[in-house]
Amino acid sequence: MAKSEKLWERGGAPFASFLRKRVRLAFFASCVLLIASACVGCGGASQVAWKALGDGSGVVVTGARDASIETLVIPARIGGAPVVGIDGGAFNEYANLKEVALPAGLQTIGSGAFSDCRSLEKVALPEGLQTIEMYAFSNCSNLQEVAFPEGLQTIGEYAFNSCLALEKVSLPAGLQTIDYNAFADCSNLKEVSLPAGLQTIGFGAFNGCEALEQVAFPEGLQTIETHAFENCSKLQEVALPAGLQTIGSGAFFGCQSLEKVALPEGLQTIDHFAFSGCEALEEILIPDGVTYIASGAFDDSIRLRGTPGSYAEKYANENDYEFEALSDDGEVLEDGVDSAADLPTSRQTDDDERVAGRVRSRRFDVGELFPGLAGESVRAFEEGRRRERAASRSVRFSSRAFLGDERRQKLAQNRFFTKRSDERSRARRVAFSASASAETPFFVYVNG
């Protein structure tokens, strides 16, 4: 016993120091375990920075601790509170970010939250998301896939603008508005499915989607706003739903491949340049319910179809469009231009407008009507008709003049408007005359 006491006394100081170190290590380890246990189930909380809402209802993620991350997983809860939002600009210009997983319960993705994340390829949007604010994913040029959840109510201005790799968009039921330029300039977007219940397709929503070939328009849609599908140059067919009331200015301007348009009963307004620049569109049936068609709504070469006495016929007559009258069952009604006897004689040279109107119907052959007409005169007349059509097709309007922002107004000022009313008037002027010795009247095409 005395010996052990002696050893303790000799080694007392070193032993006490050893015990103190062991106690400190044990305390440090317990702290680490405590922190780790607190983080169990909180997923990627250590990846992100966040702030608590003042009312204590949840937290908002404000960014990542490492801006060079490639995969981001945002947890459902941080510090015991639910994650309800992503702050505006939170991950703006994260150049390496490729994939994002967002938690259930997230309600809002703020303005510009992921804008200019040019490596971002895939986003899983969660159930419960209600709002995607303006510019949220703008200029994510490699974004290929977005799954939109049920319950989403609003897609904000420019939200997916210039997402160049995006090819297909299927929007969920419950969405009511696609806002200003939401998917504008998504140049590889080929197919869009719009949900039942959608009421408004906003200004320029799909403007410049050059690869867009197919759009399924839902029942209940009320308004297609200005420039909504402008310059969708591969769009070939549009079937608009019952209940649509307004087609805005330049809504389908510059859709060069558009060949077929079905307008619904109940449509009331077709605004300025709505179908201008649709070079492949040769005819369109105007429903009887249409009460207003603005100037320049169609290219001059188009044939309008409708019922006799309708607003469409009045508009066609007042604006020098060819009009084809239809019966109630859709049969073409003859308008009297079927034989030479129905045309004015050479003595009626002062009735130029009536003659020009009949010539524009183009439902007769000059050679058949006038077998004795000289071949040179027939060729001159046909050349005149060809030039008339060519002149009308040359009319181009820049709908950019309607855009509200300063940049696009400047672009509009630099556009060249090629409408040449004087030339068109000359190209349409057809006069009748006859030589003193000729019994058969012949045409003289007047070219100014």
C-alpha positions in Angstrom: 0.0 0.0 0.0 2.8 2.3 0.8 4.5 1.4 -2.4 1.4 2.3 -4.5 0.9 5.6 -2.7 4.5 6.3 -3.4 4.0 5.7 -7.1 0.9 7.9 -7.2 2.8 10.7 -5.6 5.7 10.4 -8.0 3.4 10.3 -11.1 0.7 12.5 -9.8 1.1 15.5 -12.1 1.4 13.5 -15.4 -1.6 11.4 -14.5 -3.8 14.3 -13.8 -2.9 15.9 -17.1 -3.7 12.6 -18.9 -7.2 12.6 -17.2 -7.9 16.2 -18.2 -7.1 15.4 -21.9 -9.4 12.3 -21.8 -12.2 14.4 -20.3 -11.9 17.1 -23.0 -11.9 14.4 -25.8 -15.0 12.8 -24.4 -16.8 16.2 -24.2 -15.8 17.1 -27.8 -17.1 13.7 -29.0 -20.4 14.1 -27.2 -20.9 17.5 -28.8 -20.3 16.0 -32.3 -22.7 13.2 -31.6 -25.3 15.7 -30.4 -25.0 17.8 -33.5 -25.1 14.8 -35.8 -28.2 13.5 -34.0 -29.9 16.9 -34.4 -29.3 16.7 -38.1 -30.7 13.2 -38.6 -33.5 13.5 -41.2 -32.6 17.0 -42.3 -30.8 15.9 -45.5 -28.9 18.7 -47.1 -29.3 21.3 -44.5 -25.6 21.6 -44.2 -25.5 22.5 -47.9 -27.6 25.6 -47.7 -27.9 29.0 -46.0 -31.3 30.0 -44.8 -33.4 32.5 -42.8 -36.4 32.1 -40.6 -39.7 33.9 -41.5 -40.7 36.5 -39.0 -44.0 34.8 -38.2 -42.3 31.6 -37.4 -44.2 29.7 -40.1 -41.1 28.3 -41.8 -37.7 29.0 -43.3 -36.6 30.3 -46.7 -33.4 29.1 -48.4 -31.1 31.9 -49.4 -28.3 30.1 -51.1 -25.7 27.4 -50.8 -22.6 27.4 -48.6 -20.5 26.3 -51.6 -21.4 28.0 -54.9 -19.5 25.4 -56.9 -21.8 22.5 -56.0 -23.2 20.3 -58.8 -26.1 18.6 -57.0 -28.4 20.4 -54.6 -30.7 18.6 -52.2 -32.9 21.0 -50.2 -34.4 19.3 -47.1 -38.0 19.5 -46.1 -37.1 20.9 -42.6 -34.3 23.0 -41.2 -33.9 23.7 -37.5 -37.2 22.0 -36.9 -39.2 24.3 -39.2 -40.6 23.6 -42.7 -38.9 24.9 -45.8 -41.6 27.0 -47.5 -39.6 29.1 -50.1 -36.5 29.7 -52.0 -35.4 33.3 -51.9 -35.1 35.6 -54.9 -31.7 35.1 -56.6 -30.7 32.4 -54.1 -28.8 30.3 -56.7 -28.4 32.8 -59.5 -25.4 32.0 -61.7 -24.3 28.8 -60.0 -22.3 27.8 -63.0 -21.7 24.1 -62.0 -25.2 23.3 -60.7 -26.6 20.4 -62.7 -29.4 18.9 -60.7 -31.8 20.2 -58.0 -34.2 18.2 -55.7 -36.7 20.4 -54.0 -38.8 19.3 -50.9 -42.5 18.5 -50.6 -44.2 21.5 -48.9 -42.2 24.1 -50.8 -44.7 26.8 -51.8 -42.7 29.5 -53.7 -39.6 29.7 -55.9 -38.6 33.3 -55.9 -37.6 35.7 -58.6 -34.4 34.7 -60.4 -33.8 31.9 -57.9 -32.1 29.7 -60.4 -31.6 32.1 -63.3 -28.5 31.7 -65.5 -27.6 28.3 -64.0 -26.4 27.3 -67.5 -25.3 23.7 -66.4 -28.7 22.9 -64.9 -30.2 19.9 -66.7 -33.0 18.6 -64.4 -35.4 20.0 -61.8 -37.9 18.0 -59.8 -40.6 20.4 -58.7 -42.5 19.2 -55.6 -46.1 18.6 -54.9 -47.6 21.6 -53.1 -45.6 24.2 -55.1 -48.0 27.1 -55.9 -45.9 29.9 -57.5 -42.9 30.1 -59.8 -42.0 33.7 -59.8 -40.5 35.8 -62.6 -37.1 34.8 -64.1 -36.9 31.8 -61.7 -35.2 29.5 -64.3 -34.5 32.1 -67.0 -31.5 31.4 -69.3 -30.9 27.9 -67.9 -29.8 27.0 -71.4 -29.1 23.2 -70.7 -32.4 22.6 -68.8 -33.9 19.6 -70.6 -36.6 18.4 -68.3 -39.1 20.0 -65.9 -41.9 18.1 -64.2 -44.7 20.5 -63.1 -46.7 19.4 -60.1 -50.5 19.4 -59.7 -51.6 22.5 -57.8 -49.2 24.9 -59.5 -51.2 28.2 -59.9 -48.8 30.7 -61.5 -45.8 30.7 -63.8 -44.4 34.2 -63.7 -42.9 36.5 -66.3 -39.8 35.1 -68.1 -39.8 32.1 -65.7 -38.4 29.7 -68.3 -37.3 32.3 -70.9 -34.5 31.1 -73.2 -34.3 27.5 -71.8 -32.8 26.5 -75.1 -32.6 22.7 -74.5 -36.2 22.3 -73.2 -38.2 20.2 -75.7 -41.5 19.4 -74.1 -43.8 21.1 -71.6 -46.8 19.5 -70.0 -48.5 21.9 -67.6 -50.7 20.7 -64.7 -54.4 21.1 -64.1 -55.2 24.1 -61.9 -52.8 26.4 -63.6 -54.8 29.6 -64.6 -52.2 31.9 -66.1 -49.0 31.6 -68.1 -47.5 35.0 -67.7 -45.6 37.4 -69.9 -42.9 35.7 -72.0 -42.9 32.7 -69.6 -41.5 30.3 -72.2 -40.3 32.8 -74.8 -37.3 31.9 -77.0 -37.2 28.3 -75.9 -36.0 27.6 -79.4 -36.0 23.8 -79.2 -39.5 23.5 -77.6 -41.5 21.1 -79.8 -44.6 20.2 -77.9 -46.8 22.0 -75.4 -49.7 20.5 -73.5 -51.9 23.1 -71.8 -54.2 22.1 -68.9 -58.0 22.3 -68.6 -58.9 25.4 -66.6 -56.2 27.6 -68.1 -57.9 30.9 -68.9 -55.1 33.1 -70.3 -52.0 32.6 -72.3 -50.1 35.7 -71.6 -48.2 38.3 -73.7 -45.4 36.6 -75.6 -45.8 33.4 -73.6 -44.3 31.2 -76.3 -42.9 33.9 -78.5 -39.9 32.7 -80.6 -40.4 29.0 -80.0 -39.1 28.2 -83.5 -39.3 24.4 -83.2 -42.9 24.3 -81.8 -45.0 22.0 -83.9 -47.9 21.1 -81.7 -50.0 22.8 -79.1 -53.1 21.3 -77.5 -55.4 24.1 -76.5 -57.8 23.3 -73.6 -61.5 24.0 -73.3 -62.2 27.0 -71.1 -59.3 29.1 -72.6 -60.6 32.7 -72.9 -57.8 34.8 -74.1 -54.6 34.4 -76.2 -52.8 37.7 -75.6 -50.5 39.8 -77.8 -47.6 37.9 -79.5 -48.3 34.7 -77.5 -47.1 32.5 -80.4 -45.3 35.0 -82.5 -42.6 33.5 -84.8 -43.4 29.9 -84.0 -42.2 29.2 -87.5 -42.9 25.4 -87.5 -46.4 25.5 -86.1 -48.6 24.0 -88.9 -52.1 23.6 -87.4 -54.1 25.4 -84.7 -57.5 24.3 -83.4 -58.7 26.8 -81.0 -61.3 25.8 -78.3 -64.9 26.7 -77.8 -65.1 29.6 -75.3 -62.1 31.5 -76.7 -63.2 35.1 -77.0 -60.1 37.1 -78.0 -57.0 36.6 -80.1 -54.6 39.4 -79.3 -52.4 41.5 -81.6 -49.7 39.5 -83.4 -50.8 36.3 -81.5 -49.7 34.1 -84.4 -47.6 36.7 -86.3 -44.9 35.2 -88.4 -46.0 31.5 -88.1 -44.8 30.9 -91.6 -45.7 27.2 -91.7 -49.2 27.6 -90.4 -51.6 26.1 -92.9 -54.8 25.4 -91.0 -56.6 27.4 -88.4 -60.0 26.4 -86.9 -61.6 29.3 -85.1 -64.4 28.5 -82.6 -67.9 29.7 -82.4 -68.1 32.3 -79.7 -64.9 34.0 -80.8 -65.5 37.8 -80.8 -62.2 39.6 -81.5 -59.3 39.1 -83.8 -56.8 41.9 -83.2 -54.1 43.6 -85.2 -51.7 41.4 -87.2 -53.1 38.3 -85.3 -52.3 36.1 -88.3 -50.1 38.4 -90.4 -47.0 36.8 -91.8 -48.6 33.4 -92.0 -47.4 32.8 -95.5 -48.8 29.2 -95.9 -52.3 30.2 -94.7 -54.5 30.5 -97.8 -58.0 30.6 -96.3 -59.7 30.9 -93.0 -63.3 30.4 -91.9 -64.6 33.3 -89.8 -67.4 32.3 -87.3 -70.6 34.3 -87.3 -70.0 35.4 -83.7 -66.9 37.5 -84.6 -67.8 41.2 -84.2 -64.4 42.8 -84.6 -61.4 42.2 -86.9 -58.7 44.8 -86.6 -56.7 46.1 -89.6 -53.9 43.9 -90.8 -55.2 40.9 -89.0 -54.4 38.7 -92.0 -52.1 38.9 -95.0 -53.8 40.4 -98.1 -53.5 37.2 -100.1 -55.7 35.2 -97.7 -59.3 34.2 -98.7 -61.9 34.8 -95.9 -64.8 32.4 -95.7 -68.1 32.9 -94.0 -71.9 33.3 -94.3 -73.5 36.0 -96.5 -74.2 39.2 -94.6 -71.8 38.3 -91.8 -69.3 40.7 -90.3 -66.6 38.7 -92.1 -68.1 39.5 -95.5 -68.4 43.2 -94.5 -64.8 43.2 -93.4 -63.6 41.5 -96.5 -65.4 44.0 -98.8 -64.1 47.0 -96.8 -60.5 45.8 -96.8 -60.2 44.3 -100.3 -60.0 40.6 -99.2 -61.3 37.8 -101.3 -64.5 36.4 -99.7 -66.1 33.0 -100.2 -69.7 32.8 -99.1 -70.8 29.6 -97.5 -74.3 28.1 -96.9 -75.3 26.9 -93.5 -74.1 23.4 -94.3 -70.7 24.7 -95.5 -71.3 24.5 -99.2 -69.8 27.3 -101.4 -72.4 29.7 -102.7 -72.0 31.0 -106.2 -71.6 34.7 -106.3 -72.5 35.2 -109.9 -69.0 35.0 -111.4 -69.5 31.9 -113.4 -69.8 33.0 -117.0 -68.9 35.8 -119.4 -72.5 37.1 -119.3 -72.1 38.0 -115.7 -69.0 40.2 -116.3 -69.3 43.9 -117.5 -68.9 44.6 -121.1 -66.2 46.8 -122.6 -68.6 49.7 -122.4 -68.5 49.5 -118.6 -65.0 50.8 -118.2 -66.1 53.2 -115.5 -67.1 50.4 -113.1 -63.6 49.6 -112.1 -64.2 48.7 -108.5 -66.9 46.1 -109.3 -64.8 44.6 -112.0 -61.8 44.3 -109.7 -63.9 42.7 -107.0 -65.1 40.0 -109.4 -61.6 39.4 -110.9 -60.3 38.8 -107.3 -62.6 35.8 -106.9 -60.3 33.9 -109.3 -62.9 31.2 -109.9 -62.8 31.4 -113.7 -60.5 30.9 -116.6 -60.0 33.9 -118.8 -59.4 31.8 -121.9 -62.6 29.8 -121.4 -64.7 32.9 -120.8 -63.3 34.6 -123.9 -62.2 32.1 -126.5 -61.5 34.8 -129.0 -59.2 36.7 -126.7 -55.6 37.0 -128.0 -53.0 34.9 -126.2 -50.9 38.0 -125.5 -53.8 39.7 -123.7 -54.5 36.5 -121.7 -50.9 36.3 -120.6 -50.9 40.0 -119.7 -54.0 39.6 -117.5 -52.6 36.5 -115.8 -49.3 38.3 -115.2 -51.3 41.1 -113.6 -53.0 38.6 -111.3 -49.7 37.0 -110.4 -48.1 40.4 -109.6 -51.1 41.3 -107.5 -50.7 38.2 -105.3 -46.9 38.8 -105.1 -47.5 42.4 -104.0 -49.9 41.3 -101.3 -47.5 38.7 -100.0 -44.8 41.3 -99.7 -46.7 43.1 -96.9 -44.8 42.6 -93.7 -45.4 44.2 -90.4 -43.1 44.2 -87.4 -45.3 43.3 -84.5 -42.4 44.2 -82.2 -43.8 47.8 -82.3 -46.4 46.6 -79.8 -43.9 45.4 -77.2 -43.7 47.6 -74.1 -40.1 47.5 -73.1 -37.6 50.0 -74.4 -35.3 47.5 -76.1 -38.0 46.1 -78.3 -39.4 49.5 -79.1 -35.9 50.3 -80.4 -35.9 47.2 -82.5 -39.3 48.1 -83.9 -38.0 51.5 -85.0 -35.3 49.8 -87.1 -37.7 47.5 -88.8 -38.6 48.2 -92.5 -42.2 48.3 -93.2 -42.7 47.1 -96.8 -46.4 47.8 -97.2 -46.7 49.5 -100.5 -50.3 50.7 -100.9 -49.7 52.6 -104.1 -48.2 49.5 -105.8 -51.0 47.3 -104.6 -53.6 49.7 -105.9 -52.0 49.8 -109.3 -51.6 46.0 -109.3 -55.3 45.6 -108.7 -56.6 48.1 -111.2 -58.2 46.3 -114.1 -59.7 48.2 -117.0 -61.9 47.0 -119.8 -61.7 48.4 -123.3 -62.3 47.2 -126.8 -61.0 48.1 -130.2 -63.3 49.7 -132.6 -63.3 46.6 -134.8 -63.3 43.8 -132.3 -66.5 42.1 -131.2 -64.9 40.2 -128.3 -63.8 42.4 -125.4 -60.3 42.0 -124.2 -58.4 42.9 -121.0 -55.8 45.5 -120.6 -53.7 45.2 -117.5 -52.8 48.6 -116.1 -49.5 48.7 -114.3 -49.5 52.4 -113.4 
